[in-house]
Amino acid sequence: MTAKLKIGALPDDKPIKISIELPASVHRNLVAYAKALGSESGQHINDPTKLIAPMLARFMATDRGFAKLKRAVHLPEAGTG
């Protein structure tokens, strides 16, 4: 079964370094997602943590409440501020 994943190929962007702790179950799912994405896109993902940023970006981009709040308080768009 092939499913369309919400994130596509990983963008080549200058990263900002942060450190986080993930629950083990979230890490296992991240590894599984990386494998699924690799199968779907043909892109081998050596470091599943590289998925965190595009996943967060996708989540924020599709969060209607966040979009409404951004418009209401005129928060800058990503990459503009």
Long-range contacts (C-beta under 8 A, 24 or more apart in sequence): 2-40, 3-36, 3-40, 4-40, 5-33, 5-36, 5-37, 5-40, 6-55, 6-58, 7-37, 7-51, 7-54, 7-55, 7-58, 8-41, 9-41, 9-43, 10-43, 10-45, 10-50, 10-51, 10-54, 11-54, 13-53, 15-53, 20-52
